Amino acid sequence: MEARFKGSFISPTLLIFFFFFLVAPSPVELSNVSSLRGELKGLFPSYDCPQCINRKEHGRISAARPDEKNIGILVTYTDANGAVRTRSINSKDLSTSWIWRYPSDEDGDHKKSSKEVEGKSQKPDKLEGTIDHSNGNKNQYGVVVEHKSASELHPIKLKRQRLRNERRERRTAELIEQDKDIENQIQDAAVERAKELDTTSKGKYNIWRKEYENPNADSTLKLMRDQIIMARAYATIAKAKNEDSLYDSLINHSRESQLAIGEATSDSELQPSALDRAKDMGHVLAAAKDQLYDCMTLARKLRVMLQSAETGLNMLKKRSAFLIQLAAKTVPRPLHCLPLLLTTDFFIRRYKEREFPNKEKLEDPSLFHYAIFSDNVLATSVVVNSTILHAKEPEKHVFHIVTDKLNFPAMKMWFLVNPPAAATIHIENVDDFTWLNSTYCPVLRQLESARMIEYYFKAHQSNSLTSGTDNLKYRNPKYLSMLNHLRFYLPEVYPKLEKILFLDDDIVVQKDLTPLWSVNLQGMVNGAVETCKESFHRFDKYLNFSNPKISENFDPNACGWAFGMNVFDLKEWRRRNITGIYHYWQERNEDRTLWKLGTLPPGLITFYNLTHPLDRSWHVLGLGYDPALNKTEIQNGAVVHYNGNYKPWLDLAIAKYKAYWSRYVMFNNSYLQLCNIRE
């Protein structure tokens, strides 16, 4: 007879001896039967016992089957300490996972005679070591663990197996379907991208250029630049160690490699001899490494070179910032020529020919009034021309232009010679506003102070090339001009008007602006386009919130807005005394601790909670500094604003934005041609 244990893990150190008795169990009792049963169930597999194998040599056993419920079992095993232990249990204490099996069952015949059984029993009685693999799985020790057939399983287990299989099949189908959907999406996206691809483009960024076939199109260029850096490092070390020949070789090869690189930005732009120069440099560097290589010395030298490069880069950045500010604020020669010619011709004219018609329209509140404060004749002409060109009723538009004493004759002469069709022009000199004096205006009083003169005009204050970008920006001469601050005195400048549209001189009008006069400001004074996007251009960017005067009165997350195109309700302005609010805060910023110089920060304070947001399409900003603006937004904008340093009349202008401005310049005008102002 054979005993087989299902699901156990077979250990080669365990020997199980089986004695089959037809009488009562063995008198040897086991005190911890339950503990041993657990060990037999989970830890110790069954092996053939030598006593059972040799049993027939010492005596005969009964051919009849023993009582399976009353069999004594003697177990010998080795514990964790290596000691051999023997225990005895009764078969009735075994778990149900044990299956008793007789040798006669192998042939499927349980009714053979005792003689046949005895003949079979001459072979060793043992736990079967090799059985049909269709009924079990062989484990790592070669013993087969039998599994019950489906007919022997409980119906609940069969149901669970069936449900598991169904879930597995269902999940497989879902995953296959998801893969198909993702594949379809990828294909659709690829098709759409292929439709958008412009295969007609040529030049450096064309994807069909040969250099794009190689993902490392600049690998040789990078190699040569790295070689030059290493050559300079080794050259310094060679000079310190009096290796003159090696030093000269490194310097010469560095110079040749630099000449071979030139201004190339990719391998395809390198000279044909570049690869040979790289190979020669490699040989020289190898020789230098053999003679001079010292890890610590080389690392120290490279660190010094890195720090030197960073210092040089910072200096170049400051110089660049200074030169950009200088170029942006310096009047180009053609623009300087234009007002000189116009001024000369203005004073040649007779006095009666210097006046504009339609003076009766200047204070008519039923018309559309614009305020433009500028000393740039050409820029002002573009603002007026672009506005009139898109106006549906140009005869109802009145332009109030205020300039300084120097440019007043030129501004007047330009519009006398080139009057806008049907529109009314009114030009004034800011110096004629006698009420605008240091007694009334805090800004004028501050600009005349010794501290401000020291800040702007004393050369020993700081080196312009080493001062920060912000300091350079706030030393802009425009902050000394009252034309920049006149926007806060609109009711005083135009006492008879009720509503006015303020325009900067660096804007271009692309649509009819008359609907702005019918916008309901909902009791607010200022109508403007907000500029905050997420965390950008909020109050904390412009004001000093470390000062309690600011932090206690304003919200740092309040949204900023832009000057350049603003609708002002002058009746509400007067009622709320907006100019008085402006004076109040200007007097408290005499030491420039609340904000730096400029008009936007005091504008944000003055019109705090008094600004009505307009639709963004009315005013598109950034053409003077941001080359990545959306082209559709620019084309759909009613007003585009070149705020920033890159003004459209300068050579610094962003090329792709310049056409929006130059289309309104009259390049065929005789004055522009004499001053060499061309497209």
C-alpha positions in Angstrom: 0.0 0.0 0.0 1.2 3.5 -0.7 0.4 6.8 1.0 0.6 10.1 -1.0 0.4 13.6 0.6 -1.2 16.3 -1.6 0.2 19.9 -1.7 3.2 19.2 0.6 6.8 20.4 0.0 9.2 17.4 -0.1 12.3 17.6 2.0 15.1 15.1 1.4 16.0 14.8 5.0 12.7 13.4 6.2 12.1 9.6 6.3 8.6 8.4 7.0 8.1 4.8 8.0 4.7 3.2 7.7 3.6 0.2 9.7 0.2 -1.2 8.9 -1.6 -3.0 11.7 -4.9 -4.8 11.7 -5.3 -4.3 15.4 -5.6 -1.3 17.7 -3.2 1.6 17.3 0.3 1.6 18.6 0.5 2.0 22.4 3.0 4.8 21.9 1.0 8.0 22.3 2.0 11.4 20.9 1.4 14.3 23.2 1.5 17.0 20.6 -0.3 15.3 17.7 -1.7 18.6 16.4 1.7 20.2 16.1 3.2 17.2 14.3 0.2 17.2 11.9 0.9 20.7 10.9 4.5 19.9 10.3 3.6 16.9 8.1 1.0 19.0 6.3 3.1 21.9 5.3 6.8 21.2 5.8 7.8 17.5 5.6 7.1 15.5 2.5 6.8 11.7 2.4 9.5 9.3 1.6 9.6 5.5 1.3 10.6 3.9 4.6 13.3 1.2 4.7 11.2 -0.9 7.2 8.4 -1.1 4.7 10.7 -2.1 1.9 12.3 -4.9 3.9 9.1 -6.0 5.6 8.4 -9.0 3.4 11.9 -10.3 3.9 11.3 -10.7 7.6 7.7 -11.8 7.6 4.5 -12.0 5.6 1.8 -9.4 5.8 -1.8 -10.1 5.5 -3.2 -9.8 1.9 -6.3 -8.2 3.2 -6.5 -4.4 3.4 -5.9 -2.8 6.8 -8.3 -0.5 8.5 -7.3 2.9 7.1 -8.8 4.6 10.1 -6.7 2.8 12.6 -3.1 2.7 11.4 -0.1 3.6 13.5 2.6 5.7 11.8 6.2 6.1 13.0 7.9 9.2 11.7 11.7 9.9 11.7 12.9 13.3 10.7 15.8 15.8 11.3 14.9 19.0 13.2 16.5 22.5 12.6 19.5 21.7 14.8 20.3 18.5 12.9 19.1 16.1 15.6 17.2 13.0 14.5 13.8 12.7 16.1 11.1 10.0 16.1 7.4 10.4 16.7 4.3 8.3 16.3 0.8 9.3 15.2 -2.4 7.6 14.3 -3.8 7.7 10.8 -7.1 9.1 12.0 -5.2 12.3 13.1 -4.0 13.0 9.6 -5.6 15.7 7.5 -7.9 14.9 4.6 -5.2 15.8 2.2 -3.6 12.4 2.7 -4.7 9.7 0.2 -4.2 6.0 0.8 -3.4 4.1 -2.2 -2.8 0.3 -2.8 -0.4 -1.2 -5.2 -3.2 -3.2 -6.7 -4.9 0.1 -7.8 -2.2 0.7 -10.4 -3.9 -1.9 -12.7 -7.4 -0.7 -11.8 -8.3 -4.2 -10.3 -9.1 -4.1 -6.6 -10.3 -7.8 -6.5 -7.1 -9.7 -7.1 -6.3 -12.7 -5.0 -3.9 -12.4 -2.0 -1.4 -14.4 -4.0 -1.3 -11.8 -6.7 -1.0 -9.2 -4.0 1.8 -11.1 -2.4 3.6 -11.4 -5.7 3.4 -7.7 -6.1 4.4 -7.0 -2.6 7.8 -8.6 -3.3 8.7 -5.2 -4.8 9.4 -2.6 -2.1 6.3 -1.0 -0.6 6.9 2.7 -0.8 5.5 6.1 -1.6 5.4 6.1 -5.3 8.3 8.1 -6.7 7.3 8.0 -10.4 3.7 8.1 -11.4 1.7 9.2 -14.4 2.4 12.9 -14.9 -1.1 13.4 -16.3 -2.4 13.2 -12.7 0.1 15.4 -11.0 3.1 17.8 -11.1 6.7 16.9 -10.4 8.3 19.1 -7.8 12.0 20.0 -7.4 12.9 16.7 -5.7 11.4 14.5 -8.3 8.3 13.6 -6.3 5.0 14.0 -8.1 2.2 15.8 -6.3 -1.2 14.6 -7.4 -4.1 16.9 -8.1 -7.7 15.9 -7.8 -9.6 15.6 -11.0 -12.6 17.9 -11.7 -15.0 15.2 -10.6 -13.3 15.1 -7.2 -13.6 18.9 -6.6 -16.3 20.5 -4.6 -19.0 22.2 -6.8 -18.3 25.6 -5.2 -14.6 25.3 -6.2 -15.6 24.4 -9.7 -17.9 27.4 -9.8 -15.0 29.6 -8.6 -12.7 28.2 -11.2 -15.2 28.9 -13.9 -15.8 32.5 -12.7 -12.0 33.1 -12.6 -11.6 31.9 -16.2 -14.5 34.1 -17.3 -13.0 37.1 -15.6 -9.6 36.4 -17.1 -11.1 36.1 -20.6 -13.2 39.2 -20.1 -10.1 41.2 -19.0 -8.1 39.9 -21.9 -10.7 41.1 -24.3 -10.8 44.6 -22.6 -7.1 45.0 -22.9 -7.1 43.9 -26.5 -9.8 46.5 -27.2 -7.8 49.2 -25.4 -4.8 48.4 -27.4 -6.8 48.8 -30.6 -8.2 52.2 -29.5 -4.8 53.5 -28.6 -3.3 52.3 -31.9 -6.2 54.0 -33.8 -5.5 57.3 -31.9 -1.8 57.2 -32.7 -2.6 56.6 -36.4 -5.1 59.5 -36.5 -2.6 61.8 -34.7 0.1 60.8 -37.2 -2.2 61.5 -40.1 -3.1 64.9 -38.7 0.5 65.8 -38.1 1.4 64.7 -41.6 -1.3 67.0 -43.0 0.1 70.0 -41.1 3.7 69.4 -42.2 5.0 72.0 -44.6 7.2 70.1 -47.0 7.8 73.2 -49.1 9.9 75.0 -46.5 13.5 75.3 -47.2 16.6 76.5 -45.4 18.3 75.6 -42.1 15.1 74.3 -40.4 13.9 72.1 -43.2 13.5 68.6 -41.8 14.5 67.1 -45.2 18.0 68.6 -44.9 20.7 66.0 -44.9 21.9 66.9 -41.4 18.6 65.8 -40.0 19.3 62.2 -41.1 21.8 62.0 -38.3 20.5 62.5 -34.7 24.1 63.6 -33.7 24.4 66.2 -36.5 26.7 68.4 -34.3 28.8 65.6 -32.7 32.0 66.6 -34.5 31.4 70.3 -33.7 30.9 69.5 -30.0 34.0 67.2 -30.1 36.2 70.0 -31.5 34.9 72.6 -29.0 35.6 70.1 -26.1 39.1 69.6 -27.5 39.8 73.3 -27.5 38.8 73.6 -23.9 41.1 70.7 -22.9 43.9 72.1 -25.0 43.7 75.4 -23.2 43.7 73.6 -19.8 46.8 71.5 -20.7 48.5 74.5 -22.3 48.3 76.4 -19.0 49.7 73.4 -17.1 52.5 73.0 -19.8 53.5 76.6 -19.4 53.7 76.3 -15.7 56.0 73.2 -16.1 58.2 74.9 -18.8 57.1 72.5 -21.5 57.4 75.1 -24.2 57.2 72.9 -27.2 54.0 71.2 -26.0 52.6 74.5 -25.0 53.2 76.0 -28.5 51.7 72.8 -30.1 48.5 73.0 -28.0 48.1 76.7 -28.7 48.6 76.3 -32.5 46.2 73.4 -32.8 43.6 75.3 -30.7 43.9 78.2 -33.1 43.6 76.0 -36.2 40.6 74.2 -34.7 38.9 77.5 -33.9 39.4 78.7 -37.5 38.0 75.4 -38.8 34.9 75.8 -36.7 34.3 79.4 -37.6 30.7 80.3 -37.1 29.4 76.8 -37.8 26.4 75.6 -35.7 26.3 72.0 -37.1 28.6 69.4 -38.7 27.3 70.2 -42.2 28.5 73.8 -41.8 32.1 72.8 -40.9 35.0 73.2 -43.3 36.2 70.1 -45.1 39.4 70.2 -43.1 37.6 70.2 -39.8 37.8 66.4 -39.3 41.5 66.4 -40.0 42.0 69.2 -37.5 40.1 67.2 -34.9 42.3 64.1 -35.5 45.5 66.2 -35.2 44.2 67.8 -32.0 43.4 64.3 -30.6 47.1 63.2 -31.1 48.4 66.4 -29.4 46.0 66.0 -26.5 47.0 62.3 -26.1 50.7 63.4 -25.9 49.8 66.1 -23.4 47.8 63.6 -21.3 50.8 61.2 -21.2 53.2 64.0 -20.0 51.0 66.3 -17.8 48.0 64.4 -16.7 47.2 64.9 -13.0 43.6 64.5 -12.0 43.6 67.1 -9.2 45.6 69.7 -11.2 43.4 69.3 -14.2 40.2 69.5 -12.2 41.4 72.6 -10.4 42.3 74.3 -13.8 39.0 73.4 -15.3 37.2 74.9 -12.3 39.2 78.1 -12.6 38.3 78.2 -16.4 34.6 77.7 -15.5 34.5 80.5 -13.0 36.3 82.8 -15.4 33.8 82.0 -18.1 30.9 82.7 -15.8 32.4 86.1 -14.8 32.9 87.0 -18.4 29.4 85.9 -19.3 27.9 88.1 -16.6 29.8 91.1 -17.7 28.7 90.5 -21.3 25.1 90.3 -20.2 25.4 93.6 -18.4 27.0 95.2 -21.4 24.3 93.8 -23.7 21.6 95.2 -21.4 23.3 98.6 -21.4 23.7 98.6 -25.2 20.1 97.5 -25.8 18.8 100.3 -23.5 21.1 102.8 -25.3 20.0 101.6 -28.7 16.3 101.7 -27.7 16.4 105.2 -26.3 18.9 106.8 -28.8 17.1 108.6 -31.6 18.3 107.2 -35.0 19.8 109.7 -37.4 16.8 109.6 -39.9 14.3 110.2 -37.1 16.5 113.1 -35.9 16.6 114.5 -39.4 12.8 114.5 -39.9 11.9 117.0 -37.1 14.7 119.3 -38.2 13.4 119.6 -41.7 9.8 120.0 -40.6 10.7 122.6 -38.0 12.6 124.6 -40.6 9.7 124.6 -43.1 7.2 125.4 -40.3 8.9 128.7 -39.5 9.1 129.6 -43.1 5.3 129.4 -43.3 3.2 132.4 -42.7 1.4 132.6 -39.3 -2.1 132.1 -40.8 -0.9 128.9 -42.5 0.1 127.3 -39.2 -3.4 126.7 -37.8 -5.7 123.7 -38.2 -9.4 123.9 -39.3 -12.5 122.6 -37.4 -11.7 124.1 -34.1 -15.4 124.0 -33.1 -15.1 120.2 -32.9 -12.4 120.2 -30.2 -14.8 120.3 -27.3 -17.8 118.6 -28.8 -18.6 115.6 -26.4 -20.7 113.9 -29.0 -17.6 113.1 -31.1 -14.9 110.5 -30.6 -11.8 112.1 -28.9 -8.3 110.6 -28.7 -5.4 111.7 -26.5 -1.8 111.1 -27.8 1.2 112.4 -25.8 4.4 111.9 -27.8 7.6 113.6 -29.1 7.9 111.2 -32.0 6.5 112.6 -35.2 6.7 109.4 -37.3 5.2 107.2 -34.6 2.3 109.7 -34.0 1.6 109.8 -37.7 1.2 106.0 -37.8 -1.2 106.0 -34.9 -3.4 108.7 -36.6 -3.2 107.1 -40.0 -4.1 103.6 -38.9 -7.0 104.9 -36.8 -8.5 107.0 -39.5 -8.0 104.2 -42.2 -10.3 101.8 -40.2 -12.8 104.4 -38.9 -16.3 104.1 -40.4 -17.0 107.8 -39.9 -13.6 109.6 -39.9 -15.2 113.1 -39.7 -16.3 112.3 -36.2 -12.8 111.6 -34.9 -10.8 114.2 -33.1 -7.1 113.7 -32.2 -5.6 115.7 -29.4 -1.8 115.5 -29.6 0.4 117.0 -26.9 4.2 117.2 -27.5 7.1 119.1 -26.0 8.5 122.5 -27.0 11.3 121.0 -29.1 9.0 118.9 -31.3 6.0 121.2 -31.3 6.7 122.9 -34.7 7.7 119.6 -36.4 4.6 117.9 -35.2 2.4 120.7 -36.4 4.1 120.9 -39.7 3.7 117.2 -40.4 -0.1 117.2 -40.0 -0.4 120.6 -41.8 1.3 119.0 -44.8 -0.3 115.6 -44.4 -3.8 116.2 -42.9 -5.8 113.0 -42.1 -8.9 112.6 -44.3 -11.9 114.4 -42.7 -10.5 114.0 -39.2 -9.7 116.8 -36.8 -6.2 117.5 -35.5 -5.4 119.5 -32.4 -1.7 119.9 -31.3 -0.6 121.5 -28.0 2.7 122.2 -26.3 3.0 120.7 -22.8 5.1 123.8 -21.7 2.0 126.0 -22.3 0.2 124.3 -19.4 1.0 126.9 -16.8 -1.0 125.1 -14.2 1.4 122.1 -14.5 4.1 123.3 -12.1 6.1 121.9 -9.2 3.7 123.5 -6.7 0.7 121.5 -8.1 2.5 118.4 -9.4 4.5 116.2 -7.0 6.4 114.5 -9.8 7.8 117.8 -11.1 8.8 118.7 -7.6 10.6 115.4 -7.3 12.3 115.7 -10.7 13.7 119.0 -9.7 15.1 117.8 -6.4 18.9 117.5 -5.9 18.5 113.8 -5.1 16.9 113.1 -8.5 19.5 115.2 -10.3 22.2 113.2 -8.6 20.6 109.9 -9.6 20.2 110.8 -13.3 23.1 113.1 -14.1 26.1 112.3 -11.9 28.5 110.0 -13.8 30.3 108.9 -10.6 27.2 107.2 -9.2 28.0 103.8 -10.8 29.5 102.4 -13.9 26.7 102.0 -16.4 28.2 98.9 -17.7 28.3 97.2 -14.3 25.0 98.4 -13.0 22.0 96.0 -13.1 19.5 95.8 -15.9 16.7 97.2 -13.7 18.8 100.2 -12.7 19.5 100.9 -16.4 15.8 100.6 -17.2 14.7 103.0 -14.6 17.4 105.6 -15.6 15.5 105.9 -18.9 15.2 109.6 -19.9 11.5 109.2 -20.6 10.8 109.2 -16.8 12.1 112.8 -16.7 9.5 114.0 -19.3 6.1 115.3 -18.2 4.6 113.8 -21.3 4.9 110.5 -19.6 2.9 111.7 -16.5 0.4 113.9 -18.3 -2.0 110.9 -18.5 -2.9 111.5 -14.9 -4.1 115.0 -15.6 -6.6 114.3 -18.4 -9.6 116.2 -16.8 -7.3 119.3 -16.4 -6.1 119.0 -20.0 -9.6 118.5 -21.5 -12.1 120.1 -19.1 -15.0 120.0 -21.5 -14.8 116.4 -22.5 -16.7 113.5 -20.8 -14.9 110.4 -22.3 -11.6 110.0 -24.1 -9.6 107.2 -25.5 -5.9 107.4 -24.5 -3.4 105.9 -27.1 0.4 105.4 -26.8 2.6 106.3 -29.7 3.9 102.8 -30.1 0.6 101.2 -31.1 -1.1 100.4 -34.4 -4.9 100.4 -34.9 -6.3 97.6 -37.0 -10.0 97.9 -36.5 -12.7 100.6 -36.0 -12.5 101.8 -32.3 -15.8 103.6 -32.1 -17.5 100.7 -30.3 -15.3 101.5 -27.3 -17.2 104.7 -26.6 -20.4 102.6 -26.0 -18.7 100.2 -23.6 -20.4 100.3 -20.2 -17.7 100.8 -17.6 -20.1 100.0 -14.8 -19.2 103.0 -12.7 -15.4 102.5 -13.2 -13.0 105.2 -14.3 -10.6 103.2 -16.5 -11.4 100.6 -19.2 -8.3 98.5 -19.9 -7.1 95.0 -20.9 -5.8 93.0 -18.0 -2.3 91.5 -18.5 -2.2 88.9 -15.7 -1.7 85.3 -16.8 -1.6 82.9 -13.9 1.1 84.4 -11.6 2.5 87.0 -14.1 1.9 90.7 -14.1 0.2 91.0 -10.8 0.6 93.8 -8.3 3.4 92.1 -6.4 5.6 92.5 -9.6 5.3 96.3 -9.6 4.9 97.3 -6.0 7.0 96.9 -2.9 4.8 94.8 -0.6 7.5 94.7 2.1 6.5 98.2 2.8 3.4 98.3 5.1 1.9 101.2 3.2 1.5 98.9 0.2 0.8 95.6 2.0 -2.0 97.1 4.1 -3.8 98.8 1.2 -3.4 96.5 -1.8 -3.8 92.9 -2.8 -0.5 91.4 -4.1 -2.5 89.0 -6.3 -4.6 91.7 -7.9 -4.5 91.6 -11.7 -2.4 94.2 -13.5 -3.5 96.0 -16.7 -1.7 97.9 -19.4 -1.5 101.5 -20.5 -1.5 102.0 -24.2 -5.1 101.9 -25.1 -7.4 103.0 -22.3 -11.0 104.4 -22.2 -11.4 107.0 -19.4 -14.7 108.3 -18.1 -13.7 111.9 -17.3 -17.0 112.6 -15.5 -16.4 109.8 -13.0 -12.7 110.8 -12.8 -13.7 114.2 -11.6 -16.3 112.9 -9.2 -13.8 110.5 -7.5 -10.9 113.0 -7.6 -8.6 110.5 -9.2 -5.8 113.1 -9.7 -5.9 113.7 -5.9 -5.4 110.0 -5.3 -2.4 110.0 -7.7 -0.9 113.0 -5.9 -1.4 111.3 -2.5 0.7 108.3 -3.4 3.3 110.2 -5.4 4.1 112.3 -2.3 4.7 109.1 -0.3 7.0 107.7 -2.9 9.5 110.6 -2.9 12.3 108.2 -1.8 11.2 105.6 -4.4 10.6 102.9 -1.7 7.0 102.1 -2.8 7.8 101.5 -6.4 10.5 102.4 -8.9 10.1 105.2 -11.4 7.5 104.8 -14.1 3.8 105.4 -14.8 2.3 101.9 -14.6 2.9 101.3 -10.8 1.2 104.6 -9.8 -1.4 103.9 -12.4 -2.2 100.5 -10.8 -2.5 102.2 -7.4 -4.5 105.2 -8.6 -7.1 103.1 -10.4 -7.1 100.2 -7.9 -10.7 98.8 -7.9 -11.6 101.4 -10.4 -10.7 99.6 -13.6 -13.1 97.8 -15.9 -11.6 94.8 -17.8 -12.0 95.0 -21.6 -11.9 92.0 -23.9 -8.3 90.9 -24.7 -8.9 91.3 -28.5 -9.1 95.1 -28.1 -5.4 95.3 -27.1 -2.7 92.8 -28.0 0.6 93.5 -26.2 4.2 92.3 -26.4 5.3 93.1 -30.0 8.2 95.0 -28.6 9.8 92.2 -26.7 8.2 88.8 -27.3 9.0 87.0 -30.6 6.7 84.1 -29.8 3.2 85.8 -29.9 0.3 84.1 -31.5 0.0 85.3 -35.1 -3.8 84.9 -35.1 -4.2 87.0 -32.0 -2.1 89.7 -33.5 -4.1 89.7 -36.7 -7.4 89.7 -34.8 -6.4 92.4 -32.4 -8.0 95.9 -32.7 -4.8 97.5 -31.4 -1.4 96.0 -31.4 1.2 97.4 -28.9 5.0 97.5 -29.4 5.6 97.8 -25.7 9.2 97.0 -24.9 12.6 98.0 -26.2 12.2 96.7 -29.8 10.2 99.6 -31.3 9.2 99.2 -34.9 11.0 102.3 -36.1 14.4 101.0 -34.7 16.8 98.5 -36.2 16.2 96.4 -33.1 12.6 95.7 -34.1 11.5 92.1 -34.3 11.4 91.6 -38.1 8.2 89.6 -38.4 6.2 92.2 -36.5 7.6 95.3 -38.3 5.2 94.9 -41.3 2.2 95.6 -39.1 3.6 99.1 -38.4 5.4 100.0 -41.7 2.3 99.5 -43.8 0.9 102.8 -42.3 4.1 104.8 -43.0 4.0 107.0 -46.0 7.4 106.1 -47.5 6.7 108.1 -50.6 6.6 111.3 -48.6 9.2 113.8 -49.6 10.4 114.4 -46.0 10.9 110.7 -45.4 12.8 110.3 -48.6 15.1 113.3 -47.8 15.9 111.8 -44.4 16.5 108.4 -45.9 13.6 106.7 -44.0 12.9 103.6 -46.0 11.0 100.3 -45.6 
